[in-house]
Amino acid sequence: MDSEFPVLAGVDGSRPGLAAVGWAAKEAARRRVPLELLWVYAPVSDRDPAGGYGTRCLRDASAVATAAAPEVPKRCVAEPGDVVETLIQRSASSSLVALGAAGRDRPYLGHVTRMVAARAVSPVVVVRAAGPAPGAVVVGVDDSLAGETALSFAAETAALRQCPLVPVRVWYDRNAESDAEKLLAACTEATASARPDVQILPRLVRQRDEAGGLLGESADAGLLVVGSHGRRLRTRPILGVTSHEVLERARCPVAVVSAACAGPAARDDQSS
């Protein structure tokens, strides 16, 4: 992603949504990029800006962003359209997208968050609640393009935060232990070469439940990063099982990074 692309925060008036706005403002400050607050409304709706609801949501979000990072330039945008499609389109010109884990009065992962996380072409960070995030950046490691892209994003984020990076390889089959060790060592070596300023603390975790292994290692993390190996439902990708379960259960913010975030050139290289 272009370093000048803004951090995009989806605004929906919910408590998790406001937590995501605060997170996004601080991340924009770290990346030294602007913040864009986006409210998307149906063209015919009693909750559009003309009715005042969107205006109030943007005003509240702007106040949260200012309190979190007053030095960050921000722009408030109200745009008619489909929420999912608009956020996905905007992800192409954003350094990352921040969303609340659920909509208003819903404890479970929202439809918009699920769909955007699966289809966006920039990392999507899902935030459940406001709070400090002083811990390490934890990232799930595998040998896919999505995994490589997630590791690169995690290392960049750890460098910006000046915190440790914890690459985690979860495995269960005893016969795969050697391969898991080799993969983790190779990822650690490559990352250390690319990011010599980042402290790397690799972890090999034997557990049948991959999501559970990642969640256990990220209990005190500032951010958990996962690569999305989503399947396709008809013509559209959906979140993989591990990504979805992590998003449902994690207490810390979770970044979902798909192969699409690597850009078309990297995807072509891997497929050739």
Residue pairs with C-beta under 8 A, 6 or more apart in sequence:
1 94
1 95
1 96
1 122
1 261
2 95
3 31
3 32
3 33
3 95
4 33
5 33
5 93
5 94
5 95
5 122
6 28
6 33
6 34
6 35
6 36
6 75
6 94
6 95
7 24
7 25
7 27
7 28
7 31
7 33
7 34
7 35
7 36
7 94
7 95
7 96
7 97
7 98
8 24
8 36
8 38
8 87
8 90
8 91
8 94
8 96
8 97
8 98
9 20
9 21
9 24
9 25
9 35
9 36
9 37
9 38
9 61
9 65
9 97
9 98
9 99
10 17
10 20
10 38
10 40
10 83
10 87
10 97
10 98
10 99
10 100
10 112
10 116
11 17
11 21
11 37
11 38
11 39
11 57
11 58
11 61
12 39
12 57
12 100
12 103
12 104
12 112
13 53
13 56
13 57
13 60
13 104
14 100
14 102
14 103
14 104
14 105
15 100
15 129
16 100
16 101
16 102
16 127
16 128
16 129
17 61
17 99
17 100
17 103
18 60
18 61
18 64
18 100
18 130
19 100
19 127
19 128
19 129
19 130
19 131
20 98
20 99
20 100
20 125
20 126
20 127
21 37
21 61
21 64
21 65
21 68
21 98
22 64
22 65
22 67
22 68
22 130
23 68
23 98
23 125
23 127
23 130
23 133
23 253
24 35
24 65
24 98
24 125
25 35
25 64
25 65
25 66
25 68
25 69
25 72
25 74
26 68
26 69
27 96
27 98
27 125
28 34
28 35
28 69
28 72
28 74
29 69
29 71
29 72
30 160
30 161
31 95
31 160
33 95
34 72
34 73
34 74
34 75
35 65
35 69
35 72
35 73
35 74
35 75
36 74
36 75
36 77
36 90
36 94
37 58
37 61
37 62
37 65
37 74
37 75
37 76
37 77
38 77
38 79
38 86
38 87
38 90
39 49
39 54
39 57
39 58
39 61
39 76
39 77
39 78
39 79
40 78
40 79
40 80
40 81
40 82
40 83
40 86
40 87
41 47
41 48
41 49
41 54
41 78
41 79
41 80
42 48
42 80
43 80
43 81
45 51
46 53
47 53
47 54
48 54
48 78
48 80
49 55
49 58
49 78
54 78
55 78
58 76
58 78
61 76
62 74
62 76
65 72
65 74
66 74
79 86
83 112
84 111
84 112
84 115
84 116
84 119
87 97
87 99
87 112
87 116
87 120
88 115
88 116
88 119
88 120
88 121
90 97
91 97
91 116
91 120
91 121
91 122
91 124
92 121
92 122
94 122
95 122
96 122
96 123
96 124
96 125
96 255
97 116
97 120
97 122
97 123
97 124
97 125
98 124
98 125
98 126
98 127
99 112
99 113
99 116
99 117
99 124
99 125
99 126
99 127
100 110
100 113
100 126
100 127
100 128
101 109
101 110
101 113
101 126
101 127
101 128
101 247
102 108
102 109
102 110
102 113
102 128
103 110
103 112
108 248
109 126
109 244
109 247
109 248
113 124
113 126
113 247
114 238
114 239
114 244
114 247
116 124
117 124
117 126
117 228
117 239
117 243
117 247
117 256
118 228
118 230
118 236
118 237
118 238
118 239
118 256
118 258
119 236
119 237
119 258
119 260
120 258
120 260
120 261
121 258
121 260
121 261
122 261
123 153
123 225
123 255
123 256
123 257
123 261
124 255
124 256
125 223
125 253
125 254
125 255
125 256
126 247
126 253
126 254
126 255
126 256
127 253
128 250
128 251
128 253
129 251
133 222
133 223
133 252
133 253
134 163
134 222
135 163
135 220
135 221
135 222
135 223
135 252
136 158
136 163
136 164
136 165
136 166
136 201
136 220
136 221
136 222
137 154
137 155
137 157
137 158
137 161
137 163
137 164
137 165
137 166
137 221
137 222
137 223
137 225
138 154
138 166
138 168
138 214
138 217
138 218
138 221
138 223
138 224
138 225
139 150
139 151
139 154
139 165
139 166
139 167
139 168
139 224
139 225
139 226
140 147
140 150
140 168
140 169
140 170
140 210
140 214
140 224
140 225
140 226
140 227
140 242
141 147
141 151
141 167
141 168
141 169
141 183
141 184
141 187
142 169
142 183
142 227
142 229
143 183
144 227
144 229
144 259
145 259
145 262
145 266
145 267
145 270
146 227
146 228
146 229
146 257
146 258
146 259
146 262
147 227
148 227
148 262
149 227
149 257
149 258
149 259
149 261
149 262
149 266
150 225
150 226
150 227
150 255
150 257
151 167
151 187
151 191
151 225
151 227
152 194
153 225
153 255
153 257
153 261
154 165
154 167
154 223
154 225
154 255
155 165
155 191
155 194
155 195
155 198
156 195
157 223
157 225
157 255
158 164
158 165
158 195
158 198
159 195
159 197
159 198
161 222
163 199
163 222
164 198
164 199
164 200
164 201
165 191
165 195
165 198
165 199
165 200
165 201
166 200
166 201
166 202
166 203
166 217
166 221
167 184
167 187
167 188
167 191
167 200
167 202
167 203
168 202
168 203
168 204
168 205
168 213
168 214
168 217
169 180
169 181
169 183
169 184
169 187
169 202
169 203
169 204
169 205
170 205
170 206
170 207
170 210
170 213
170 214
171 177
171 180
171 204
171 205
171 206
172 206
172 207
172 208
177 206
180 204
181 204
184 202
184 204
185 202
187 202
188 200
188 202
191 198
191 200
192 198
192 200
203 217
205 213
205 216
205 217
207 213
207 216
210 242
211 241
211 242
211 245
211 246
211 249
214 224
214 226
214 242
214 246
215 224
215 246
215 249
215 250
218 224
218 250
218 252
219 251
221 252
222 252
222 253
223 252
223 253
223 254
223 255
224 246
224 250
224 252
224 253
224 254
224 255
225 254
225 255
225 257
226 242
226 243
226 246
226 254
226 255
226 256
226 257
227 243
227 257
227 258
227 259
228 237
228 239
228 240
228 243
228 256
228 257
228 258
228 259
229 240
229 242
229 243
230 237
230 238
230 239
230 240
230 243
230 258
231 237
231 238
231 240
232 238
237 258
239 247
239 256
243 256
246 254
247 254
247 256
259 266
259 267
259 270
260 267
